[in-house]
Amino acid sequence: MIEDDPDFFYDRPLNILMADEILNGNYIEFDRTMEFDIKFFPEGGNLVEGIPSRVAFKAMDETGRGITLKGIIVNESGKTVTDFISRHDGMGSFSHFPEPDRKYYAYVKYEMYEKVFSLPEAIPEGIVMHVNNLKDSTLLVLIKPSENYINSQITMLAITRGIVYLKQKVILNPEGTLVTIPKSLLPNGSCQLTLFDQHHLPLAERLVFVNEHRLPKVTILASSEKLKPRQPMAVDLSLQDPDGRPIENAVFSIAVTDCTHLNKKNEEESIISYLLLSSDLKTYLANSGYYFNHFSKEVKVHLDLVMLTHGWRRYTWKNVTDDNPGDQEKAQKTGFHIEGTAYKENTLDPLVNGTITFLSMDDHFPGIWMTSTNGTGQFSLRAGMFPESTKIISKSINRSGRRVNTDILFKKNEPYSSVQKEYQKFPIRIDKNINGYLAFCHQKAYEDSIYNFDETVLLSEIMVKGEKYFRTNYGKPDYRLEVTEEMANFQDIFQMMKGRIAGLRISGSGINTQVQIRGNSNFTVEKTPMFILDGVPLNNPIPESLTGGEGKAQIYAGGDLASMPLSITAVGSSIDRNSLNAILLSLQPSEIEKIDVLKTMGSSSNGFGYRGHNGVIVIYTKLGSGKLEKRRTLGYEEIRLPGYSLIKEFYHPDYSKENVDHIKPDHRITVYWHPLMTTDAKGRAEVKFYNSDNATRLQIEINGITRTGQPFHTLGTIGMK
């Protein structure tokens, strides 16, 4: 599992509905008579007896959506002390003066229903913090103490995204202390104001939002405003900072959709509202884009209510309240953290102080990792990123240096947060406009099925007679060795091949075996042919991403040396012969189905380029053909580790080239999508694509981030209304 705070992982609950049920009206309607709830949030965290405070509230129906209601606050004697009404999305606030030893209640009316709720009880001693965030350039923080805190010194911290931007000592006056914070000291986003006593214990906490409206600006220019079916389109994007300077090397995604069926609103969430606002809140915030597309005083008030009611994430205060907070940036961690325990085969005896080597057999994600076990057989290592079901060969050596068979029990390996969250299940409001979209999707699926040329037809039993032909994915081999039952009794693959394949010379034994195909005319020192096992090249040259261009691969030792990089030298920018032989020796002859040999001269091994200049030996195992479930030899084991799913390229047609698929109707709703693009030195980027058959108006959405971490977003349309 990747180690990090689970709060830093992106997660989102999704409602999954059956399209047929929605089209037929068989879905759960929103019940207008269901229950409602209201929660109260004293500003700063607590009500304190004898000190005026501000109390925010959030009113919701059973689906969690904000509702408009009103009510009164009464004391335990039934006397009304104030009233309140929700102002925006079920949120509002009121002033409250809690008297000592008094309890207070809220009588709330929502449509025809009335309920009574208890207010949070006031504590006898403490500090009340009130923040005025309505001014453009400053934050005003008023701190009022109870009697026992008067004239004491406290510390105020202002933290954004885990980094301390302000640390200030404050002396508390009897009438209250006003602290002015210039907003220019703080970055855009959610800022956490916290007051600490002299023992670094938090006394009050408040979340505020700083928005200087100095974000990058995106401009979109399309090649045509009048759209035609399958018309080639070009969209130019220009990115500038608030002062009009171009921003280069900014990364962004682009989505182009048919407005008739998908039409996003500016009030919906974007990368700006998520990174700067939603990600710092504990609860779901509807229409978060609303707070970034309007700049009136009313919107400021509404955004401040969000800060008061939706909560925030707490940080580890001990690390940030020291006199020398130090670097707050976390070291970047990439890759999977693999942990497990190694046992001696078929026992519960751990492999004590042993060594385990893992070798990836994936052509695109090669890697070698070493780790050592502790006194209980446990190991730990950080591997790189690899795709799902990656094939790994492991080699186990005990503390005496001998190979041993082991059973390895891995801890669950996940590339995402393993924290399970419980989401409430509510009846769902269905947008009636979705019916047209779903009907269109049904029609599109029907048309696609008519033109689906990939559909197969099941034929009756037929018999095909012909001469056996050795043609494979690698071309016709120069020689094929079919492994018989007699050959399966050999000790290893080298002994099995020796003397049975014409032109193949094998010398030495065990790990020091040398293999060469006679007849190749290359003049390199290294004569070892390229080996391919079940489609995976074993001695494929290591990419520069692993070697750094120096012919060295980085591996990491586990256990107490988990962070210490080691190096192994790769022969000829490939894995060394001993490592290759170790893999081949792990193959049992009884588990090999056949072996193909492709020479360099006059054979299709030339198609491998430089990799096949010494010839190619292709090994097919019964495991690879599905005839065997597990392969095992002394000290070696084949395992598979779950990893990331590989990214598939988004399909968009190219109508400039003839293709039989182009006779299909083109009713794409998402006309174009690209997840990762970059601006050039002039802050520009160009996107080209073809329109669909029926889109007359397209919506373009851009979400991106600059090299300095500034998010940007725009939502525009092209075409005639």
C-alpha positions in Angstrom: 0.0 0.0 0.0 1.2 3.5 -0.7 2.0 5.1 2.7 0.3 8.5 3.2 -2.5 10.2 5.1 -5.8 8.7 3.7 -7.2 12.2 3.8 -4.9 13.1 0.9 -6.5 10.5 -1.4 -9.3 11.5 -3.7 -12.6 9.7 -3.1 -16.1 10.2 -4.2 -19.3 8.4 -3.5 -21.3 7.5 -6.7 -24.9 6.8 -7.2 -25.4 3.9 -9.6 -28.9 3.7 -11.1 -30.4 1.3 -13.6 -31.2 3.2 -16.8 -34.2 1.0 -17.6 -35.7 1.7 -14.3 -35.3 5.4 -14.7 -36.8 5.4 -18.2 -39.7 3.4 -16.9 -40.2 5.6 -13.8 -39.4 2.7 -11.4 -37.0 4.7 -9.2 -37.2 6.0 -5.7 -39.0 9.4 -5.7 -37.9 12.1 -3.2 -40.3 12.0 -0.3 -41.5 15.5 0.7 -42.6 14.2 4.1 -39.3 12.8 5.3 -37.4 13.8 8.4 -35.0 16.8 8.7 -32.1 17.6 11.0 -30.1 20.6 12.2 -26.6 20.8 13.6 -25.1 23.7 15.5 -21.4 24.9 15.3 -20.1 27.4 17.9 -17.4 29.6 16.2 -14.0 28.6 17.4 -15.1 25.3 18.8 -16.9 26.0 22.1 -19.4 28.2 23.8 -17.9 29.8 26.9 -20.1 31.0 29.8 -20.5 34.7 30.0 -18.9 35.5 26.6 -21.0 36.5 23.5 -20.5 34.0 20.7 -21.5 33.3 17.2 -23.3 30.0 16.4 -23.6 28.7 12.9 -26.0 25.9 11.8 -26.7 23.6 9.0 -30.2 22.3 8.3 -30.7 19.2 6.0 -33.4 16.9 4.8 -32.9 13.1 4.9 -30.9 13.2 1.6 -28.3 15.6 3.1 -29.5 18.6 1.1 -29.8 22.0 2.6 -33.3 23.2 3.4 -34.8 26.6 4.3 -36.2 26.8 7.8 -36.5 29.1 10.8 -36.7 28.8 14.5 -36.2 30.4 17.9 -33.7 29.9 20.8 -35.2 29.5 24.3 -33.6 28.9 27.7 -34.7 26.2 30.1 -37.4 28.5 31.4 -39.0 28.8 28.0 -37.9 32.4 27.5 -37.0 33.3 23.9 -33.5 34.8 23.7 -33.1 35.1 19.9 -34.4 33.8 16.6 -32.7 32.5 13.4 -33.4 31.6 9.7 -31.3 29.8 7.2 -29.7 32.1 4.6 -28.0 29.8 2.0 -28.2 26.1 1.3 -29.6 25.4 4.8 -26.9 27.4 6.5 -27.1 30.4 8.8 -25.9 31.9 12.0 -27.0 33.9 15.1 -25.4 35.6 18.1 -25.7 33.9 21.5 -24.8 34.9 25.1 -24.7 31.7 27.2 -25.4 32.4 30.9 -23.7 30.3 33.6 -25.6 27.1 34.5 -28.2 27.5 31.8 -29.3 25.1 29.0 -30.7 26.3 25.7 -33.0 24.8 23.1 -33.9 25.5 19.5 -37.5 25.2 18.4 -37.4 24.7 14.6 -40.2 24.8 12.1 -39.8 23.3 8.6 -42.9 23.5 6.4 -45.6 21.7 8.5 -43.2 20.0 10.9 -41.7 21.2 14.2 -38.9 19.7 16.2 -36.8 20.7 19.3 -33.0 20.4 19.4 -30.5 21.0 22.2 -27.8 23.6 21.8 -24.2 22.6 22.7 -23.5 23.3 26.3 -21.1 26.1 27.3 -17.9 25.4 29.2 -17.2 27.5 32.3 -13.7 28.7 31.2 -12.1 29.2 27.8 -11.5 31.5 24.8 -13.9 32.6 22.2 -12.6 33.6 18.7 -14.6 35.6 16.2 -13.3 36.2 12.6 -14.4 38.9 10.2 -13.4 37.8 6.7 -15.5 40.3 4.7 -12.7 42.8 4.1 -10.7 42.5 0.9 -7.2 42.8 2.2 -7.3 41.8 5.9 -8.6 39.2 8.3 -9.8 40.6 11.6 -9.6 38.1 14.5 -11.2 39.1 17.8 -10.2 37.0 20.8 -12.2 37.2 24.1 -10.9 35.3 27.2 -12.6 34.1 30.3 -11.3 35.5 33.6 -8.6 32.9 34.2 -7.0 33.6 30.7 -6.8 37.4 31.1 -3.2 38.8 30.6 -1.9 35.4 29.5 0.1 34.8 26.4 -1.1 32.5 23.7 0.1 31.6 20.2 -1.8 32.0 17.0 -1.0 29.8 13.9 -2.3 30.3 10.4 -1.9 27.1 8.4 -2.8 26.4 4.7 -2.4 22.9 3.3 -0.2 21.8 6.2 2.3 24.7 6.0 2.6 27.4 8.7 2.4 30.9 7.1 1.9 32.9 10.3 3.0 32.3 13.9 2.2 35.1 16.3 2.3 35.7 20.1 -0.8 37.3 21.5 -1.5 38.9 25.0 -5.1 38.6 26.0 -6.8 41.8 27.3 -9.9 41.8 29.5 -12.0 43.5 26.9 -10.7 41.3 24.1 -7.7 41.4 21.7 -8.0 42.3 18.0 -5.4 40.7 15.6 -5.1 42.0 12.1 -3.7 39.6 9.5 -2.9 40.8 6.0 -4.3 38.4 3.4 -1.2 39.0 1.3 0.7 36.8 3.8 -1.6 33.8 3.0 -2.1 31.8 -0.2 -5.5 31.2 -1.8 -7.4 28.4 -0.1 -8.7 27.2 3.2 -6.7 28.6 6.1 -6.8 27.1 9.6 -6.5 29.6 12.5 -5.7 27.9 15.8 -5.0 29.4 19.2 -2.6 27.5 21.6 -1.8 28.0 25.2 1.7 27.9 26.6 1.7 24.1 26.8 0.9 23.9 23.0 -2.7 22.7 23.7 -5.4 24.0 21.3 -7.9 26.5 22.8 -9.9 27.6 19.8 -9.9 26.8 16.1 -11.5 28.5 13.0 -11.4 27.8 9.3 -11.5 30.8 6.9 -11.2 31.0 3.2 -8.7 33.3 1.5 -9.5 34.3 -2.1 -7.4 37.0 -3.6 -8.9 36.2 -7.1 -5.3 36.0 -8.5 -5.5 32.7 -10.4 -4.4 31.9 -13.9 -6.6 33.0 -16.7 -7.6 30.6 -19.6 -8.7 31.8 -23.0 -10.3 29.4 -25.6 -10.5 30.2 -29.3 -12.1 27.7 -31.7 -11.5 27.4 -35.5 -15.2 27.6 -36.3 -18.4 28.7 -34.6 -20.7 26.9 -37.0 -20.4 23.2 -36.6 -21.0 20.6 -39.3 -21.1 16.8 -39.1 -17.6 15.2 -38.9 -16.0 18.6 -39.4 -12.3 18.9 -38.4 -12.0 21.2 -35.4 -9.1 23.1 -33.9 -9.2 24.6 -30.4 -6.4 27.0 -29.3 -5.9 27.5 -25.5 -4.0 30.4 -24.0 -2.9 30.5 -20.4 -1.7 33.7 -18.6 -1.0 34.7 -15.0 -3.0 37.5 -13.4 -0.6 40.1 -14.8 -0.9 38.8 -18.4 2.3 36.9 -18.7 2.2 33.5 -20.4 2.5 30.4 -18.3 4.5 27.5 -19.8 4.7 23.8 -18.9 1.3 23.9 -17.2 -0.5 20.6 -17.3 -4.2 20.3 -18.0 -7.0 18.0 -19.1 -9.6 18.9 -21.7 -13.1 17.4 -22.3 -15.3 18.4 -25.2 -18.9 17.3 -25.0 -22.2 17.6 -26.9 -24.2 20.4 -25.1 -27.5 18.8 -26.1 -26.8 15.9 -23.8 -24.1 16.9 -21.3 -24.1 20.5 -20.2 -22.1 21.3 -17.1 -22.8 24.4 -15.0 -20.3 26.8 -13.6 -21.6 26.1 -10.1 -20.5 22.5 -10.2 -17.2 21.4 -8.8 -13.9 22.0 -10.7 -10.3 21.5 -9.9 -10.2 25.0 -8.3 -13.1 24.4 -6.0 -11.9 20.9 -5.1 -8.2 21.7 -4.4 -8.8 25.0 -2.6 -12.0 24.2 -0.8 -13.8 20.9 -1.0 -10.7 18.7 -0.2 -10.3 20.5 3.2 -13.9 19.9 4.3 -15.1 16.8 6.1 -18.6 16.7 4.5 -19.9 16.9 1.0 -20.3 20.5 -0.4 -22.9 20.8 -3.2 -22.2 23.2 -6.1 -18.8 24.3 -4.8 -18.0 26.2 -8.0 -20.6 28.8 -7.0 -18.2 30.3 -4.5 -15.6 30.9 -7.2 -17.7 32.3 -10.0 -19.4 35.2 -8.1 -17.5 37.8 -6.2 -20.3 39.7 -4.4 -20.4 40.4 -0.6 -23.3 38.0 -0.4 -21.2 35.1 -1.8 -18.5 36.0 0.8 -21.0 35.6 3.5 -22.2 32.3 2.1 -18.6 31.0 1.8 -17.9 32.0 5.4 -21.0 29.9 6.5 -19.4 27.0 4.7 -16.2 27.4 6.7 -18.2 27.6 10.0 -20.3 24.5 9.3 -18.5 21.9 7.2 -15.6 21.2 9.4 -11.9 20.7 8.6 -9.0 18.3 8.9 -6.8 18.6 12.0 -3.0 18.4 11.8 -0.4 16.9 14.2 0.1 20.0 16.3 3.3 18.8 18.0 5.1 19.0 14.6 4.1 22.5 13.8 4.1 24.3 17.2 7.8 23.8 18.0 9.9 27.0 18.0 11.6 25.7 14.8 8.8 24.1 12.8 11.3 23.1 10.0 10.4 22.0 6.6 6.7 21.2 6.4 6.9 19.6 3.0 6.6 15.8 3.0 9.0 13.7 1.0 7.4 12.5 -2.1 6.6 8.8 -1.9 6.0 6.8 -5.0 5.5 3.2 -5.6 4.1 0.3 -3.7 5.1 -0.5 -0.1 5.2 -4.3 -0.1 5.2 -6.1 3.3 4.9 -9.8 4.2 6.2 -12.8 6.0 8.3 -15.6 4.6 7.9 -19.1 6.0 9.7 -22.3 5.2 7.7 -24.4 2.7 4.7 -26.1 4.2 5.6 -25.0 7.7 4.9 -22.1 10.1 8.7 -21.7 10.7 9.8 -18.2 9.6 12.7 -17.6 7.3 14.9 -15.9 9.9 17.5 -13.3 8.7 17.2 -14.5 5.1 17.3 -12.7 1.8 14.5 -12.5 -0.8 15.1 -11.2 -4.3 12.1 -10.2 -6.5 12.5 -9.9 -10.3 9.7 -8.4 -12.4 9.1 -10.3 -15.6 7.0 -7.5 -17.2 8.5 -6.1 -20.3 7.3 -2.5 -19.7 7.9 -2.5 -15.9 11.2 -4.3 -15.3 12.8 -4.1 -11.9 14.8 -6.0 -9.3 14.2 -5.6 -5.6 16.0 -7.1 -2.7 14.9 -7.3 1.0 16.0 -9.1 4.1 13.8 -10.8 6.7 14.0 -10.2 10.4 13.9 -12.6 13.3 10.3 -13.4 12.7 10.5 -13.8 8.9 8.9 -10.4 8.2 10.2 -8.1 5.3 9.4 -4.7 3.9 10.4 -3.0 0.7 9.3 -0.1 -1.5 8.9 -1.2 -5.1 8.1 0.9 -8.2 4.8 1.3 -9.9 3.7 -1.7 -11.8 0.5 -2.9 -13.6 -2.1 -5.3 -12.3 -1.2 -9.0 -12.2 2.5 -8.4 -12.7 4.5 -11.6 -12.9 7.3 -11.8 -10.3 10.0 -14.4 -9.7 11.2 -14.6 -6.1 14.4 -16.2 -4.9 14.8 -17.1 -1.2 18.2 -17.6 0.5 18.6 -18.5 4.2 21.1 -17.0 6.5 23.6 -19.8 5.6 23.5 -18.6 1.9 21.5 -21.6 0.7 18.5 -21.5 -1.6 15.3 -22.6 0.2 11.7 -23.0 -0.8 9.4 -20.6 1.0 5.7 -19.7 1.4 5.4 -15.9 1.2 2.3 -14.3 2.8 1.9 -10.8 1.6 -0.1 -8.1 3.4 -2.9 -6.6 1.3 -1.2 -4.5 -1.4 -3.3 -1.5 -2.6 -2.4 1.5 -4.6 -5.0 3.6 -2.8 -6.2 4.4 0.7 -7.3 1.3 2.6 -9.6 3.2 4.9 -13.1 2.1 4.4 -15.7 4.9 4.6 -19.4 4.4 5.3 -21.7 6.4 3.1 -25.3 6.9 4.0 -27.9 5.6 1.5 -30.6 8.0 0.7 -33.5 8.2 -1.7 -32.3 10.0 -4.8 -33.7 13.0 -6.6 -33.7 12.3 -10.3 -33.3 15.2 -12.8 -36.2 14.7 -15.2 -33.9 16.0 -18.0 -31.9 12.8 -17.7 -34.6 10.8 -19.4 -33.7 12.3 -22.8 -30.0 11.6 -22.3 -30.7 8.0 -21.3 -33.1 7.5 -24.3 -30.3 8.8 -26.6 -27.8 6.3 -25.0 -30.2 3.4 -25.6 -30.6 4.4 -29.2 -26.8 4.8 -29.6 -26.2 1.4 -28.1 -28.7 -0.2 -30.5 -27.0 1.4 -33.5 -23.6 0.4 -32.3 -24.8 -3.2 -32.1 -26.0 -3.1 -35.7 -22.6 -2.0 -37.0 -20.5 -4.1 -34.6 -18.2 -6.0 -36.9 -16.4 -7.7 -34.0 -19.4 -9.9 -33.2 -18.7 -13.6 -33.7 -21.0 -16.3 -34.9 -21.0 -19.8 -33.4 -20.6 -22.4 -36.1 -21.5 -26.1 -36.0 -18.6 -28.5 -35.6 -16.2 -28.4 -38.6 -13.0 -30.2 -39.4 -10.0 -28.4 -40.9 -7.3 -30.6 -42.5 -3.8 -29.3 -43.3 -0.1 -29.5 -42.8 1.2 -28.4 -39.4 2.9 -25.0 -39.7 5.1 -23.5 -37.1 4.2 -19.9 -37.7 4.0 -17.9 -34.4 3.7 -14.3 -33.3 7.4 -14.0 -33.8 7.4 -15.5 -37.3 8.4 -19.0 -38.5 11.0 -20.4 -36.2 14.2 -21.9 -37.5 13.9 -24.8 -35.1 11.2 -26.0 -32.6 11.8 -28.3 -29.7 8.6 -30.1 -28.6 9.2 -31.2 -25.0 8.4 -34.9 -24.5 7.8 -36.8 -21.3 11.4 -38.2 -21.5 12.8 -34.7 -21.7 10.9 -33.7 -18.6 13.2 -35.7 -16.4 16.2 -33.5 -17.0 17.5 -31.5 -14.1 17.2 -28.1 -15.8 16.4 -26.4 -19.1 20.0 -26.2 -20.2 20.5 -29.9 -20.0 17.3 -30.5 -21.8 18.2 -28.2 -24.7 21.9 -29.4 -25.0 22.4 -31.4 -28.1 18.8 -31.3 -29.2 18.6 -28.0 -31.0 20.6 -27.6 -34.2 23.0 -24.7 -34.1 22.7 -24.1 -30.3 25.9 -24.2 -28.3 25.6 -24.6 -24.5 28.7 -24.6 -22.3 29.2 -24.5 -18.6 26.7 -25.6 -16.0 24.2 -24.1 -13.5 24.4 -20.4 -12.9 27.6 -20.2 -15.1 25.9 -21.7 -18.2 26.6 -19.9 -21.5 24.2 -20.1 -24.5 25.1 -19.1 -28.0 23.4 -19.6 -31.4 25.9 -20.5 -34.1 25.9 -18.7 -37.3 25.2 -15.1 -36.2 27.6 -12.6 -37.6 27.7 -9.9 -35.0 31.0 -8.8 -33.5 29.8 -7.9 -29.9 31.5 -9.3 -26.9 28.2 -10.5 -25.4 26.8 -13.5 -27.4 23.8 -14.4 -25.3 20.6 -14.6 -27.3 17.4 -12.8 -26.3 15.2 -15.1 -24.2 11.4 -14.7 -24.2 9.3 -16.5 -21.7 5.5 -16.7 -22.3 5.7 -13.4 -24.3 7.9 -11.6 -21.8 11.5 -10.7 -22.8 13.8 -11.8 -19.9 17.0 -10.0 -21.0 15.4 -7.0 -22.7 17.7 -3.9 -22.3 16.8 -2.0 -19.1 15.2 1.4 -19.9 17.1 4.6 -19.1 14.4 5.4 -16.6 15.8 2.6 -14.4 19.5 2.8 -15.4 19.9 6.5 -15.6 21.7 5.9 -18.8 24.7 4.4 -17.0 23.8 0.7 -17.3 23.0 0.5 -13.6 19.6 -0.4 -12.1 18.5 0.9 -8.7 17.3 -1.7 -6.2 16.3 -1.1 -2.6 17.1 -3.3 0.4 14.3 -4.0 2.9 14.3 -4.4 6.7 16.6 -2.0 8.5 18.0 -0.9 5.1 14.6 0.0 3.5 15.7 3.5 2.5 19.3 2.6 1.4 19.7 2.4 -2.5 22.0 -0.3 -3.8 23.3 -0.8 -7.3 23.8 -3.7 -9.6 25.7 -3.4 -12.8 23.9 -4.6 -15.9 26.0 -6.2 -18.6 25.5 -4.4 -21.9 22.6 -2.3 -20.5 20.7 -5.6 -19.8 20.4 -7.8 -16.8 23.6 -9.8 -16.2 23.9 -13.4 -17.4 23.8 -14.8 -13.9 20.4 -13.2 -13.2 19.1 -14.5 -16.5 20.3 -18.0 -15.8 18.7 -17.8 -12.3 15.4 -17.2 -14.0 15.9 -20.0 -16.5 17.0 -22.4 -13.8 13.8 -21.7 -12.0 11.9 -23.4 -14.9 11.3 -27.1 -14.5 11.6 -29.0 -17.8 8.3 -30.8 -17.0 6.5 -27.5 -17.1 7.8 -26.4 -20.5 5.7 -27.1 -23.6 8.0 -26.1 -26.4 11.0 -24.0 -27.3 11.4 -22.0 -30.6 14.8 -20.8 -31.9 15.1 -17.9 -34.3 18.5 -17.2 -35.8 19.8 -13.8 -36.8 20.5 -14.3 -40.4 17.6 -15.0 -42.8 14.9 -15.3 -40.1 12.3 -13.2 -38.6 14.4 -12.5 -35.5 15.5 -9.4 -37.4 12.2 -7.9 -36.4 13.5 -7.6 -32.9 16.1 -5.0 -34.0 19.2 -4.8 -31.9 17.6 -6.8 -29.1 17.6 -9.9 -31.4 21.1 -9.5 -32.9 22.3 -12.6 -31.1 19.2 -14.6 -32.1 16.0 -15.2 -30.1 14.9 -18.2 -28.0 11.2 -18.3 -27.2 10.0 -20.5 -24.3 6.4 -21.6 -24.0 5.4 -23.0 -20.6 2.3 -25.1 -19.7 1.6 -22.3 -17.2 1.5 -19.7 -20.0 -0.9 -21.9 -22.0 -3.1 -22.5 -19.0 -2.2 -26.2 -18.6 -0.4 -25.7 -15.3 -1.3 -23.7 -12.2 2.0 -23.3 -10.4 5.7 -23.6 -11.1 8.3 -24.3 -8.4 12.0 -25.1 -8.1 14.4 -25.0 -5.2 14.5 -21.4 -3.9 12.4 -19.9 -6.7 8.7 -19.2 -6.9 6.5 -17.4 -9.4 3.9 -15.0 -7.9 1.7 -12.3 -9.1 1.2 -8.9 -7.5 -1.8 -6.6 -8.0 -1.0 -3.2 -9.3 -2.4 -0.3 -11.2 -4.7 -0.8 -14.2 -3.0 0.4 -17.4 -4.4 3.6 -18.9 -6.2 3.1 -22.2 -6.2 5.8 -24.8 -9.5 7.6 -25.4 -10.9 6.8 -28.8 -11.7 9.6 -31.2 -12.0 8.9 -35.0 -9.8 10.3 -37.7 -12.0 11.0 -40.7 -9.1 12.1 -42.9 -8.3 8.4 -43.4 -10.5 5.8 -45.0 -11.8 3.2 -42.5 -14.6 0.7 -42.8 -15.8 1.8 -39.3 -16.6 5.2 -40.6 -19.9 4.0 -42.1 -21.2 3.7 -38.5 -23.3 6.6 -37.2 -21.2 8.9 -35.1 -23.3 9.9 -32.1 -20.5 10.5 -29.6 -21.5 12.5 -26.5 -17.9 13.0 -25.4 -16.5 14.2 -28.7 -12.9 14.6 -27.4 -11.0 14.0 -24.2 -7.3 14.1 -23.2 -6.2 13.7 -19.6 -2.7 15.2 -19.9 -1.6 18.1 -22.1 1.0 20.8 -21.6 1.3 24.5 -22.6 4.3 25.6 -24.6 6.7 28.5 -24.0 4.1 31.0 -25.1 1.5 29.5 -22.7 -0.5 28.0 -25.6 -1.7 24.6 -26.7 -3.7 23.3 -29.6 -6.2 20.5 -29.8 -7.5 18.9 -33.0 -10.5 16.5 -33.3 -13.5 15.7 -35.5 -17.0 16.7 -34.7 -19.7 14.0 -34.4 -22.7 13.6 -36.8 -25.2 15.6 -34.8 -23.5 18.0 -32.4 -24.3 21.6 -33.2 -22.9 23.1 -30.0 -20.0 21.8 -27.9 -18.9 22.5 -24.4 -15.2 22.7 -23.6 -13.9 22.2 -20.0 -10.3 22.8 -19.0 -8.9 21.7 -15.6 -5.2 22.2 -14.9 -2.4 23.2 -12.6 0.8 25.2 -13.1 4.3 24.3 -12.1 3.9 26.5 -8.9 0.7 24.6 -7.9 -1.9 27.2 -9.0 -5.1 25.5 -10.3 -7.0 26.9 -13.3 -10.3 26.1 -14.8 -12.6 27.3 -17.5 -15.9 26.2 -19.1 -16.8 27.5 -22.5 -19.0 26.7 -25.5 -18.5 26.8 -29.3 -21.2 26.5 -32.0 -24.6 28.1 -32.6 -27.3 28.1 -29.9 
